[in-house]
Amino acid sequence: LIDLDPTFNSDGELLYLEAEPDNDRPKALFIQPTGKIVAAGSLNSNIYQQDFGIVRLTTDGNYDNTFDTDGIAVSDFSGGHYDAAYAGAMLSDGKFYLGGASMLDYGIIAKYNANGTFDNAFSANGWLSLSDIQPVDMVVQSNGAIVVVDNGFSDFFVKRYTSSGAIDNSFDSDGEVMLDFAGTLDWNNVVCLD
């Protein structure tokens, strides 16, 4: 039997409700090198709009007010429509990537500083609009390359970008691989490094 940790938010759990409580969904969770907890997913800004929502908690489960002033950062890429983070990857310096869907185009990869602001060294403005992939999982290789996967084409779709956000043409000559194993539907939801 596993007990909840009472030193985390006094009872071992935290429930967060927005003003429109129906579709706030965490999809990615990781620990920064400082021990602080970052959860990301989709956050309902109103009944018609979802945005990338990022919450940072202190090690004891309280909102970290040094992260975007209130512990919550919101990224609206599509101008009031649908954006949802599905995947994330933490870096050793506390910066992190998020990937997911966006009605701006099709998908998004964004790089954030440890404090929740965009890292403008990535793709000029801190985020990259994608026309052919919605990252459902992602990893960062030791050389800084970002590997993302998607299953939106009914096959395993793997794509690699450089640390600056450019397509990595050293990966299968065009930066992407489509794998068809069964001849029908192949779903790819996880990527990991060997």
C-alpha positions as CSV (number, residue, x, y, z in Angstrom):
1,L,0.0,0.0,0.0
2,I,1.3,3.4,-0.9
3,D,0.5,6.4,1.2
4,L,0.2,10.0,0.0
5,D,2.9,12.4,1.1
6,P,1.3,14.8,3.6
7,T,4.2,17.3,3.1
8,F,2.9,17.9,-0.5
9,N,0.1,20.5,-0.3
10,S,-0.8,19.3,3.3
11,D,-2.6,16.2,2.1
12,G,-0.5,14.7,-0.8
13,E,-2.7,15.9,-3.6
14,L,-3.6,19.1,-5.5
15,L,-6.7,19.8,-7.5
16,Y,-6.6,22.8,-9.8
17,L,-9.8,24.2,-11.3
18,E,-10.0,27.1,-13.8
19,A,-12.9,29.4,-14.3
20,E,-14.2,27.1,-17.0
21,P,-13.7,23.7,-15.3
22,D,-14.2,21.0,-17.9
23,N,-11.2,20.7,-20.1
24,D,-8.1,21.5,-18.1
25,R,-6.0,18.4,-18.9
26,P,-2.4,17.8,-17.8
27,K,-0.5,15.7,-20.4
28,A,3.2,16.3,-19.5
29,L,4.8,16.2,-16.1
30,F,8.5,16.6,-15.2
31,I,10.8,17.8,-12.4
32,Q,13.2,20.7,-13.0
33,P,16.7,20.4,-11.6
34,T,15.7,22.6,-8.7
35,G,13.1,20.0,-7.7
36,K,10.1,22.1,-8.8
37,I,7.3,20.4,-10.6
38,V,6.1,21.4,-14.0
39,A,2.8,20.1,-15.4
40,A,1.5,21.1,-18.9
41,G,-1.4,20.4,-21.1
42,S,-4.5,22.2,-22.2
43,L,-6.2,24.9,-20.2
44,N,-9.7,26.3,-20.9
45,S,-9.4,30.1,-21.2
46,N,-13.1,30.2,-21.9
47,I,-15.7,27.8,-23.1
48,Y,-14.6,28.2,-26.8
49,Q,-10.8,28.5,-26.3
50,Q,-8.0,26.1,-25.1
51,D,-4.4,27.2,-24.8
52,F,-1.1,25.6,-23.7
53,G,-1.4,25.7,-19.9
54,I,1.7,25.3,-17.8
55,V,1.7,25.1,-14.0
56,R,4.8,25.1,-11.8
57,L,4.6,23.9,-8.2
58,T,7.2,24.2,-5.4
59,T,8.5,21.0,-3.9
60,D,5.8,21.1,-1.2
61,G,2.9,21.5,-3.7
62,N,2.2,25.2,-3.7
63,Y,2.0,27.4,-6.8
64,D,5.4,28.9,-7.5
65,N,4.8,32.6,-7.8
66,T,8.3,33.1,-9.4
67,F,6.9,31.3,-12.5
68,D,5.0,33.8,-14.6
69,T,4.1,35.7,-11.4
70,D,1.3,33.3,-10.3
71,G,2.7,29.8,-11.0
72,I,0.7,29.5,-14.2
73,A,1.8,30.3,-17.8
74,V,-0.6,30.3,-20.7
75,S,0.4,30.3,-24.4
76,D,-2.2,31.1,-27.1
77,F,-0.7,30.4,-30.5
78,S,-3.8,30.4,-32.6
79,G,-5.4,33.7,-31.5
80,G,-8.3,32.4,-29.4
81,H,-8.9,29.0,-30.9
82,Y,-7.5,25.6,-30.0
83,D,-3.9,24.9,-28.7
84,A,-3.1,21.9,-26.5
85,A,0.2,20.6,-25.2
86,Y,0.5,16.8,-25.5
87,A,4.2,16.2,-24.8
88,G,7.2,17.7,-23.0
89,A,10.9,17.3,-22.5
90,M,13.0,18.8,-19.7
91,L,16.6,20.0,-20.2
92,S,19.4,19.9,-17.7
93,D,19.4,23.7,-17.3
94,G,15.7,23.8,-16.4
95,K,14.5,24.9,-19.8
96,F,11.9,22.7,-21.4
97,Y,10.1,21.9,-24.7
98,L,6.4,21.4,-25.2
99,G,4.7,20.0,-28.3
100,G,1.2,19.5,-29.3
101,A,-1.7,20.7,-31.5
102,S,-2.6,24.1,-32.7
103,M,-5.2,25.6,-35.0
104,L,-2.6,28.1,-36.0
105,D,-1.5,25.5,-38.5
106,Y,-1.5,21.8,-37.3
107,G,1.1,21.4,-34.6
108,I,3.5,23.4,-32.4
109,I,6.9,22.9,-30.7
110,A,7.7,25.6,-28.2
111,K,10.8,26.1,-26.0
112,Y,10.5,27.7,-22.6
113,N,13.0,29.2,-20.2
114,A,12.9,27.8,-16.7
115,N,10.7,30.7,-15.6
116,G,7.9,30.0,-18.2
117,T,8.9,32.7,-20.8
118,F,9.7,31.7,-24.4
119,D,13.3,30.9,-25.2
120,N,13.7,33.2,-28.3
121,A,16.9,31.4,-29.3
122,F,14.6,28.6,-30.6
123,S,13.1,29.3,-34.0
124,A,13.5,33.1,-33.6
125,N,10.5,33.6,-31.3
126,G,10.6,30.6,-29.0
127,W,8.1,28.4,-31.0
128,L,7.8,26.6,-34.3
129,S,4.5,26.1,-36.2
130,L,4.2,22.7,-37.8
131,S,2.2,21.8,-40.9
132,D,2.5,18.1,-40.9
133,I,2.9,16.7,-37.3
134,Q,1.2,17.1,-33.9
135,P,3.8,15.9,-31.4
136,V,2.2,13.4,-29.0
137,D,5.6,12.6,-27.4
138,M,9.1,14.0,-27.7
139,V,12.7,13.5,-26.5
140,V,15.9,15.5,-26.7
141,Q,19.0,13.7,-27.7
142,S,22.4,14.3,-26.2
143,N,23.4,16.5,-29.2
144,G,20.3,18.7,-28.6
145,A,18.3,17.3,-31.5
146,I,14.5,17.1,-30.8
147,V,12.7,13.9,-31.8
148,V,8.9,14.1,-32.0
149,V,6.4,11.4,-32.9
150,D,2.8,11.5,-34.1
151,N,0.2,9.0,-35.2
152,G,-2.0,11.3,-37.2
153,F,-1.2,9.6,-40.5
154,S,-2.2,6.0,-39.4
155,D,1.5,5.1,-39.4
156,F,4.4,5.7,-37.1
157,F,5.6,9.2,-37.9
158,V,9.0,10.3,-36.5
159,K,10.6,13.7,-37.2
160,R,13.8,15.3,-35.9
161,Y,14.7,19.0,-35.5
162,T,17.9,20.7,-34.6
163,S,18.2,22.5,-31.3
164,S,17.5,25.8,-33.2
165,G,14.2,24.5,-34.6
166,A,15.3,23.6,-38.2
167,I,14.4,20.2,-39.8
168,D,17.4,17.9,-39.2
169,N,18.2,16.6,-42.7
170,S,20.9,14.4,-41.3
171,F,18.0,12.1,-40.1
172,D,17.0,9.9,-43.0
173,S,18.0,12.6,-45.5
174,D,14.8,14.7,-45.0
175,G,14.4,14.8,-41.2
176,E,11.5,12.3,-41.0
177,V,10.6,8.7,-41.2
178,M,7.2,7.1,-41.8
179,L,6.9,3.5,-40.7
180,D,4.0,1.2,-41.7
181,F,4.1,-2.1,-39.8
182,A,0.7,-3.6,-40.1
183,G,-0.6,-2.2,-43.4
184,T,-3.6,-0.6,-41.7
185,L,-3.5,1.5,-38.5
186,D,-0.2,1.9,-36.6
187,W,-0.4,4.1,-33.5
188,N,2.7,5.8,-32.1
189,N,2.3,7.5,-28.7
190,V,5.7,7.1,-27.1
191,V,9.3,7.8,-28.0
192,C,12.4,7.0,-25.9
193,L,16.1,7.0,-26.2
194,D,18.1,3.8,-26.2
